[in-house]
């Protein structure tokens, strides 16, 4: 039997991009940081997934609202990532950066590397988490340098100028 603590320790070694997942419920924006975001398919319908712990306050909000926006963060959004990582900073999450609505109304970060506005297409429960599959209905792709924010070993980091176009 695998020790869950060992599994978690091993997964902390997997570097992952940092995203802020947002949604809108009764006119109020909600959001949290996620590293478990994956492209599922581009054709025929662009679809991605987000794995969300059922104990996260936004879990039920996404389920209820039926939509969410995945905002890929870059190096300049480090402080924003920290604010969305802690419930202590919940009151200031949406006040320090510029946001706009795309198709669903879920907040899209103006300075994100990319924002994927999604309608909830399907959900799958797996143990303590729900996998939310989102059908992408709008994308915001701003111009600018690619300096993604990553999370590994329990801390935020960046690849900086090491990222090059293929």
LOSE-449245 format. One record per residue: residue number from 1; y, x, z of N, C-alpha, C, CB in turn. Coordinates in nm, 3 decimals. Glycine has a CB too. Layout:
N
  pos      n_Y      n_X      n_Z     ca_Y     ca_X     ca_Z      c_Y      c_X      c_Z     cb_Y     cb_X     cb_Z
  NUM        Y        X        Z        Y        X        Z        Y        X        Z        Y        X        Z
...
END
This chain:
166
  pos      n_Y      n_X      n_Z     ca_Y     ca_X     ca_Z      c_Y      c_X      c_Z     cb_Y     cb_X     cb_Z
    1   -0.118    0.084    0.000    0.000    0.000    0.000    0.125    0.089    0.000    0.000   -0.096    0.123
    2    0.219    0.059   -0.085    0.344    0.134   -0.095    0.437    0.091    0.018    0.412    0.112   -0.234
    3    0.494    0.190    0.086    0.591    0.163    0.191    0.723    0.122    0.125    0.611    0.290    0.284
    4    0.778    0.003    0.159    0.904   -0.040    0.099    1.018    0.060    0.118    0.944   -0.174    0.157
    5    1.020    0.131    0.230    1.125    0.231    0.253    1.114    0.345    0.152    1.116    0.287    0.397
    6    0.990    0.387    0.121    0.970    0.491    0.020    1.013    0.442   -0.118    0.822    0.536    0.017
    7    0.979    0.317   -0.148    1.019    0.259   -0.276    1.171    0.259   -0.289    0.964    0.115   -0.290
    8    1.240    0.214   -0.185    1.387    0.211   -0.188    1.444    0.351   -0.202    1.441    0.144   -0.060
    9    1.386    0.447   -0.131    1.433    0.585   -0.139    1.414    0.640   -0.281    1.359    0.674   -0.037
   10    1.302    0.609   -0.341    1.278    0.652   -0.479    1.376    0.590   -0.576    1.137    0.619   -0.520
   11    1.404    0.461   -0.560    1.496    0.392   -0.651    1.640    0.440   -0.635    1.489    0.243   -0.627
   12    1.674    0.494   -0.519    1.809    0.550   -0.499    1.831    0.671   -0.589    1.832    0.588   -0.351
   13    1.724    0.728   -0.641    1.734    0.845   -0.728    1.756    0.806   -0.874    1.608    0.929   -0.716
   14    1.750    0.679   -0.902    1.774    0.630   -1.038    1.923    0.605   -1.056    1.692    0.499   -1.065
   15    1.987    0.687   -1.137    2.130    0.667   -1.165    2.147    0.541   -1.249    2.191    0.791   -1.238
   16    2.246    0.462   -1.215    2.269    0.336   -1.286    2.418    0.313   -1.303    2.204    0.218   -1.211
   17    2.452    0.245   -1.411    2.590    0.205   -1.431    2.632    0.103   -1.326    2.609    0.147   -1.571
   18    2.760    0.100   -1.296    2.814    0.010   -1.194    2.888   -0.104   -1.264    2.908    0.085   -1.095
   19    2.856   -0.225   -1.226    2.921   -0.344   -1.281    2.971   -0.432   -1.168    2.824   -0.423   -1.371
   20    3.079   -0.503   -1.195    3.122   -0.610   -1.106    3.083   -0.740   -1.176    3.277   -0.603   -1.075
   21    3.003   -0.819   -1.106    2.960   -0.948   -1.157    3.053   -1.052   -1.097    2.809   -0.979   -1.123
   22    3.116   -1.132   -1.181    3.210   -1.232   -1.133    3.168   -1.372   -1.177    3.352   -1.201   -1.182
   23    3.217   -1.470   -1.105    3.196   -1.608   -1.142    3.311   -1.689   -1.085    3.059   -1.661   -1.090
   24    3.322   -1.812   -1.128    3.428   -1.900   -1.083    3.364   -2.027   -1.031    3.530   -1.931   -1.197
   25    3.402   -2.068   -0.911    3.345   -2.188   -0.850    3.458   -2.270   -0.789    3.238   -2.152   -0.742
   26    3.476   -2.389   -0.842    3.583   -2.478   -0.795    3.718   -2.408   -0.794    3.550   -2.530   -0.655
   27    3.744   -2.332   -0.901    3.871   -2.263   -0.916    3.886   -2.134   -0.839    3.978   -2.353   -0.877
   28    3.787   -2.097   -0.759    3.793   -1.975   -0.679    3.706   -1.866   -0.741    3.748   -2.003   -0.534
   29    3.763   -1.745   -0.760    3.682   -1.635   -0.813    3.593   -1.574   -0.706    3.773   -1.527   -0.873
   30    3.475   -1.532   -0.746    3.379   -1.466   -0.658    3.323   -1.347   -0.734    3.264   -1.564   -0.611
   31    3.279   -1.244   -0.661    3.221   -1.130   -0.729    3.153   -1.033   -0.635    3.325   -1.059   -0.806
   32    3.072   -0.946   -0.693    3.000   -0.842   -0.619    2.965   -0.729   -0.714    2.871   -0.900   -0.553
   33    2.931   -0.614   -0.657    2.890   -0.498   -0.736    2.740   -0.505   -0.760    2.928   -0.365   -0.665
   34    2.700   -0.471   -0.882    2.557   -0.468   -0.916    2.528   -0.344   -0.999    2.515   -0.596   -0.992
   35    2.410   -0.289   -0.979    2.362   -0.179   -1.063    2.239   -0.222   -1.142    2.330   -0.056   -0.978
   36    2.189   -0.340   -1.115    2.070   -0.390   -1.182    2.110   -0.488   -1.292    1.974   -0.457   -1.082
   37    2.165   -0.433   -1.400    2.209   -0.508   -1.517    2.141   -0.447   -1.637    2.366   -0.507   -1.532
   38    2.083   -0.530   -1.723    2.008   -0.478   -1.837    2.025   -0.566   -1.959    1.860   -0.465   -1.803
   39    2.038   -0.503   -2.074    2.035   -0.576   -2.200    1.893   -0.627   -2.223    2.083   -0.485   -2.319
   40    1.880   -0.752   -2.263    1.749   -0.809   -2.292    1.727   -0.815   -2.442    1.735   -0.950   -2.229
   41    1.824   -0.868   -2.516    1.812   -0.881   -2.661    1.951   -0.893   -2.722    1.725   -1.004   -2.699
   42    1.965   -0.847   -2.846    2.091   -0.862   -2.919    2.080   -0.971   -3.026    2.131   -0.730   -2.984
   43    1.957   -0.999   -3.069    1.936   -1.091   -3.178    1.814   -1.178   -3.150    1.919   -1.016   -3.310
   44    1.813   -1.304   -3.168    1.918   -1.381   -3.236    2.035   -1.419   -3.144    1.858   -1.506   -3.294
   45    2.015   -1.415   -3.014    2.122   -1.449   -2.920    2.139   -1.334   -2.821    2.091   -1.581   -2.845
   46    2.255   -1.270   -2.819    2.276   -1.163   -2.720    2.251   -1.215   -2.579    2.418   -1.105   -2.732
   47    2.164   -1.145   -2.507    2.123   -1.187   -2.373    2.113   -1.065   -2.284    1.987   -1.264   -2.377
   48    2.158   -1.081   -2.160    2.140   -0.975   -2.061    2.090   -1.035   -1.932    2.272   -0.898   -2.039
   49    2.051   -0.947   -1.840    2.003   -0.996   -1.712    2.071   -0.923   -1.599    1.851   -0.981   -1.701
   50    2.081   -0.994   -1.487    2.134   -0.939   -1.363    2.037   -0.979   -1.253    2.280   -0.991   -1.333
   51    1.994   -0.882   -1.173    1.907   -0.910   -1.059    1.994   -0.923   -0.935    1.798   -0.799   -1.040
   52    1.982   -1.036   -0.864    2.068   -1.064   -0.750    1.983   -1.101   -0.629    2.167   -1.178   -0.783
   53    2.008   -1.032   -0.519    1.941   -1.064   -0.393    1.986   -1.203   -0.349    1.973   -0.957   -0.283
   54    1.893   -1.285   -0.306    1.927   -1.421   -0.264    2.015   -1.424   -0.140    1.801   -1.499   -0.238
   55    2.024   -1.313   -0.066    2.111   -1.307    0.052    2.256   -1.277    0.017    2.060   -1.202    0.148
   56    2.284   -1.239   -0.107    2.421   -1.211   -0.150    2.493   -1.345   -0.164    2.424   -1.130   -0.285
   57    2.614   -1.353   -0.111    2.687   -1.481   -0.112    2.709   -1.535   -0.253    2.821   -1.464   -0.043
   58    2.723   -1.450   -0.352    2.746   -1.496   -0.489    2.621   -1.554   -0.556    2.798   -1.383   -0.573
   59    2.505   -1.529   -0.499    2.382   -1.578   -0.560    2.390   -1.728   -0.587    2.262   -1.548   -0.469
   60    2.418   -1.805   -0.484    2.423   -1.950   -0.499    2.541   -1.996   -0.583    2.428   -2.016   -0.362
   61    2.649   -1.918   -0.581    2.767   -1.953   -0.660    2.735   -1.940   -0.809    2.887   -1.862   -0.622
   62    2.666   -1.834   -0.848    2.626   -1.818   -0.988    2.533   -1.931   -1.028    2.557   -1.681   -1.011
   63    2.438   -1.961   -0.943    2.342   -2.067   -0.970    2.414   -2.201   -0.990    2.240   -2.078   -0.856
   64    2.511   -2.228   -0.906    2.585   -2.354   -0.909    2.680   -2.361   -1.029    2.663   -2.373   -0.779
   65    2.750   -2.251   -1.056    2.851   -2.253   -1.162    2.790   -2.248   -1.302    2.946   -2.136   -1.145
   66    2.673   -2.185   -1.313    2.607   -2.176   -1.443    2.667   -2.072   -1.537    2.611   -2.308   -1.509
   67    2.750   -1.984   -1.482    2.808   -1.879   -1.566    2.842   -1.758   -1.481    2.933   -1.930   -1.640
   68    2.855   -1.643   -1.549    2.896   -1.520   -1.483    2.947   -1.422   -1.588    2.778   -1.457   -1.402
   69    3.025   -1.325   -1.543    3.077   -1.222   -1.632    3.036   -1.086   -1.577    3.232   -1.232   -1.646
   70    2.978   -1.003   -1.662    2.939   -0.867   -1.626    3.050   -0.774   -1.674    2.800   -0.828   -1.689
   71    3.115   -0.706   -1.580    3.224   -0.615   -1.609    3.177   -0.472   -1.582    3.350   -0.648   -1.523
   72    3.162   -0.392   -1.688    3.117   -0.254   -1.674    3.234   -0.168   -1.628    3.059   -0.201   -1.808
   73    3.215   -0.097   -1.516    3.324   -0.021   -1.457    3.327    0.124   -1.504    3.314   -0.024   -1.307
   74    3.449    0.175   -1.515    3.472    0.314   -1.546    3.526    0.387   -1.425    3.568    0.329   -1.664
   75    3.545    0.516   -1.440    3.594    0.601   -1.332    3.721    0.547   -1.265    3.620    0.739   -1.384
   76    3.819    0.493   -1.341    3.940    0.443   -1.275    3.916    0.325   -1.180    4.040    0.402   -1.380
   77    3.802    0.261   -1.190    3.773    0.144   -1.106    3.693    0.177   -0.981    3.700    0.041   -1.187
   78    3.692    0.302   -0.939    3.616    0.342   -0.820    3.657    0.261   -0.698    3.636    0.491   -0.792
   79    3.786    0.248   -0.672    3.831    0.173   -0.553    3.795    0.026   -0.564    3.981    0.189   -0.534
   80    3.800   -0.027   -0.685    3.760   -0.166   -0.707    3.612   -0.184   -0.674    3.788   -0.210   -0.853
   81    3.529   -0.089   -0.717    3.386   -0.095   -0.686    3.364   -0.095   -0.536    3.311    0.024   -0.751
   82    3.438   -0.013   -0.465    3.425   -0.008   -0.318    3.466   -0.142   -0.256    3.511    0.106   -0.260
   83    3.574   -0.202   -0.307    3.619   -0.331   -0.253    3.516   -0.440   -0.276    3.752   -0.371   -0.317
   84    3.450   -0.439   -0.392    3.350   -0.541   -0.423    3.216   -0.511   -0.357    3.332   -0.553   -0.573
   85    3.202   -0.392   -0.299    3.078   -0.353   -0.231    3.076   -0.393   -0.084    3.056   -0.204   -0.242
   86    3.192   -0.427   -0.030    3.202   -0.453    0.113    3.261   -0.591    0.139    3.288   -0.345    0.181
   87    3.197   -0.667    0.225    3.252   -0.799    0.259    3.381   -0.786    0.338    3.149   -0.880    0.339
   88    3.406   -0.669    0.398    3.529   -0.647    0.473    3.652   -0.653    0.382    3.524   -0.513    0.546
   89    3.634   -0.623    0.254    3.746   -0.622    0.159    3.746   -0.745    0.068    3.740   -0.496    0.073
   90    3.672   -0.847    0.104    3.657   -0.966    0.020    3.793   -1.027   -0.015    3.570   -1.070    0.090
   91    3.886   -1.029    0.079    4.016   -1.093    0.059    4.102   -1.025   -0.047    4.091   -1.096    0.189
   92    4.075   -0.898   -0.078    4.159   -0.826   -0.174    4.088   -0.791   -0.304    4.211   -0.701   -0.111
   93    3.970   -0.843   -0.323    3.892   -0.805   -0.442    3.963   -0.833   -0.574    3.760   -0.878   -0.440
   94    4.024   -0.947   -0.585    4.085   -0.986   -0.713    4.235   -0.961   -0.718    4.057   -1.131   -0.741
   95    4.292   -0.899   -0.614    4.438   -0.883   -0.608    4.488   -0.747   -0.657    4.484   -0.905   -0.468
   96    4.401   -0.650   -0.674    4.447   -0.515   -0.707    4.438   -0.479   -0.855    4.368   -0.415   -0.629
   97    4.372   -0.562   -0.935    4.356   -0.534   -1.078    4.388   -0.660   -1.158    4.212   -0.484   -1.109
   98    4.405   -0.641   -1.289    4.435   -0.754   -1.376    4.305   -0.816   -1.429    4.526   -0.710   -1.493
   99    4.297   -0.948   -1.422    4.181   -1.023   -1.467    4.226   -1.126   -1.569    4.108   -1.091   -1.347
  100    4.134   -1.166   -1.656    4.162   -1.275   -1.750    4.035   -1.356   -1.770    4.215   -1.221   -1.885
  101    4.052   -1.476   -1.816    3.936   -1.562   -1.843    3.896   -1.548   -1.989    3.968   -1.711   -1.810
  102    3.764   -1.544   -2.011    3.712   -1.548   -2.148    3.661   -1.690   -2.172    3.598   -1.439   -2.170
  103    3.544   -1.708   -2.227    3.495   -1.842   -2.262    3.457   -1.929   -2.143    3.377   -1.828   -2.352
  104    3.390   -1.872   -2.043    3.339   -1.955   -1.932    3.439   -1.973   -1.819    3.213   -1.893   -1.876
  105    3.543   -1.892   -1.816    3.638   -1.896   -1.706    3.610   -1.794   -1.598    3.640   -2.032   -1.646
  106    3.491   -1.734   -1.599    3.459   -1.630   -1.501    3.554   -1.512   -1.523    3.309   -1.584   -1.512
  107    3.605   -1.450   -1.417    3.702   -1.342   -1.433    3.647   -1.220   -1.508    3.752   -1.298   -1.297
  108    3.723   -1.179   -1.610    3.690   -1.058   -1.686    3.796   -0.954   -1.653    3.685   -1.087   -1.842
  109    3.752   -0.835   -1.614    3.842   -0.727   -1.576    3.907   -0.668   -1.702    3.767   -0.617   -1.498
  110    4.039   -0.672   -1.708    4.112   -0.626   -1.826    4.081   -0.479   -1.856    4.262   -0.644   -1.807
  111    4.069   -0.394   -1.756    4.045   -0.251   -1.777    3.899   -0.209   -1.778    4.115   -0.175   -1.675
  112    3.807   -0.303   -1.780    3.664   -0.269   -1.780    3.626   -0.196   -1.908    3.577   -0.396   -1.764
  113    3.519   -0.118   -1.902    3.468   -0.055   -2.024    3.424   -0.161   -2.123    3.351    0.041   -1.992
  114    3.367   -0.269   -2.071    3.328   -0.386   -2.149    3.307   -0.501   -2.052    3.198   -0.358   -2.234
  115    3.332   -0.622   -2.100    3.304   -0.742   -2.021    3.219   -0.835   -2.106    3.436   -0.813   -1.975
  116    3.111   -0.885   -2.047    3.018   -0.975   -2.114    3.021   -1.108   -2.040    2.874   -0.916   -2.119
  117    3.079   -1.209   -2.102    3.091   -1.341   -2.042    2.965   -1.420   -2.078    3.221   -1.415   -2.090
  118    2.896   -1.471   -1.976    2.764   -1.529   -1.998    2.750   -1.671   -1.943    2.659   -1.442   -1.935
  119    2.676   -1.752   -2.015    2.629   -1.880   -1.964    2.487   -1.858   -1.914    2.635   -1.993   -2.074
  120    2.457   -1.913   -1.799    2.324   -1.897   -1.740    2.222   -1.965   -1.830    2.319   -1.956   -1.596
  121    2.127   -1.888   -1.882    2.026   -1.940   -1.973    1.895   -1.969   -1.902    2.003   -1.842   -2.086
  122    1.863   -1.885   -1.804    1.734   -1.899   -1.735    1.741   -1.819   -1.606    1.615   -1.851   -1.825
  123    1.656   -1.853   -1.512    1.646   -1.776   -1.389    1.500   -1.766   -1.348    1.731   -1.840   -1.275
  124    1.467   -1.651   -1.291    1.330   -1.624   -1.248    1.336   -1.569   -1.106    1.257   -1.523   -1.344
  125    1.263   -1.631   -1.014    1.258   -1.583   -0.876    1.147   -1.481   -0.861    1.236   -1.700   -0.777
  126    1.181   -1.366   -0.803    1.083   -1.261   -0.775    1.111   -1.210   -0.634    1.091   -1.145   -0.882
  127    1.025   -1.247   -0.542    1.037   -1.206   -0.401    1.176   -1.239   -0.346    1.009   -1.056   -0.387
  128    1.254   -1.138   -0.308    1.384   -1.160   -0.244    1.498   -1.176   -0.345    1.415   -1.046   -0.151
  129    1.469   -1.165   -0.473    1.573   -1.165   -0.576    1.554   -1.276   -0.679    1.576   -1.031   -0.645
  130    1.662   -1.305   -0.749    1.658   -1.391   -0.866    1.707   -1.309   -0.984    1.744   -1.521   -0.846
  131    1.633   -1.318   -1.094    1.676   -1.257   -1.219    1.750   -1.365   -1.296    1.554   -1.198   -1.301
  132    1.881   -1.347   -1.312    1.961   -1.440   -1.389    1.972   -1.387   -1.531    2.102   -1.460   -1.326
  133    1.925   -1.465   -1.628    1.937   -1.430   -1.769    2.060   -1.501   -1.824    1.809   -1.469   -1.850
  134    2.150   -1.423   -1.881    2.274   -1.480   -1.933    2.285   -1.469   -2.083    2.393   -1.413   -1.869
  135    2.319   -1.581   -2.146    2.346   -1.582   -2.289    2.493   -1.542   -2.307    2.315   -1.725   -2.354
  136    2.517   -1.432   -2.375    2.653   -1.380   -2.391    2.729   -1.470   -2.489    2.651   -1.232   -2.441
  137    2.841   -1.526   -2.440    2.921   -1.617   -2.523    3.056   -1.556   -2.561    2.943   -1.749   -2.449
  138    3.094   -1.446   -2.495    3.218   -1.376   -2.530    3.208   -1.232   -2.479    3.344   -1.448   -2.469
  139    3.273   -1.142   -2.552    3.274   -1.000   -2.515    3.418   -0.949   -2.525    3.178   -0.916   -2.607
  140    3.457   -0.869   -2.428    3.586   -0.800   -2.431    3.556   -0.650   -2.436    3.677   -0.837   -2.305
  141    3.600   -0.583   -2.544    3.576   -0.440   -2.564    3.709   -0.368   -2.581    3.484   -0.415   -2.687
  142    3.772   -0.326   -2.471    3.900   -0.258   -2.484    3.885   -0.119   -2.545    3.968   -0.247   -2.348
  143    3.992   -0.071   -2.605    3.996    0.065   -2.657    4.013    0.160   -2.539    4.113    0.084   -2.761
  144    3.971    0.283   -2.556    3.995    0.382   -2.451    3.877    0.474   -2.431    4.027    0.313   -2.322
  145    3.895    0.574   -2.346    3.789    0.672   -2.322    3.672    0.611   -2.247    3.844    0.791   -2.243
  146    3.556    0.669   -2.267    3.434    0.623   -2.203    3.401    0.715   -2.087    3.316    0.617   -2.304
  147    3.439    0.672   -1.966    3.410    0.747   -1.844    3.342    0.652   -1.746    3.541    0.810   -1.782
  148    3.213    0.622   -1.768    3.147    0.521   -1.685    3.130    0.562   -1.540    3.011    0.489   -1.743
  149    3.141    0.464   -1.453    3.113    0.484   -1.312    2.964    0.463   -1.292    3.198    0.386   -1.221
  150    2.899    0.552   -1.219    2.755    0.538   -1.193    2.731    0.539   -1.043    2.675    0.652   -1.263
  151    2.610    0.499   -1.007    2.570    0.497   -0.867    2.434    0.564   -0.858    2.565    0.350   -0.810
  152    2.424    0.666   -0.772    2.298    0.737   -0.752    2.301    0.802   -0.615    2.275    0.844   -0.864
  153    2.188    0.804   -0.550    2.179    0.870   -0.419    2.267    0.807   -0.314    2.214    1.014   -0.433
  154    2.296    0.678   -0.330    2.377    0.609   -0.231    2.526    0.633   -0.243    2.334    0.648   -0.097
  155    2.571    0.686   -0.359    2.714    0.709   -0.374    2.758    0.688   -0.519    2.752    0.850   -0.327
  156    2.886    0.660   -0.535    2.945    0.645   -0.667    2.973    0.783   -0.725    3.074    0.560   -0.662
  157    2.962    0.794   -0.856    2.989    0.920   -0.925    3.033    0.885   -1.067    2.863    1.014   -0.925
  158    3.064    0.986   -1.145    3.102    0.964   -1.284    3.043    1.074   -1.371    3.255    0.959   -1.299
  159    3.023    1.041   -1.496    2.977    1.140   -1.593    3.096    1.208   -1.658    2.888    1.075   -1.699
  160    3.213    1.149   -1.644    3.336    1.206   -1.699    3.326    1.237   -1.846    3.372    1.330   -1.625
  161    3.370    1.354   -1.884    3.375    1.392   -2.025    3.239    1.429   -2.082    3.470    1.508   -2.044
  162    3.135    1.425   -2.000    3.001    1.459   -2.049    2.944    1.351   -2.139    2.907    1.484   -1.932
  163    3.002    1.231   -2.138    2.955    1.124   -2.224    3.015    1.145   -2.363    2.992    0.983   -2.167
  164    2.931    1.149   -2.463    2.977    1.169   -2.599    2.918    1.059   -2.688    2.938    1.310   -2.651
  165    2.994    1.023   -2.787    2.945    0.924   -2.883    2.829    0.984   -2.962    3.059    0.878   -2.979
  166    2.731    0.902   -2.990    2.616    0.948   -3.069    2.643    0.935   -3.217    2.489    0.870   -3.032
END
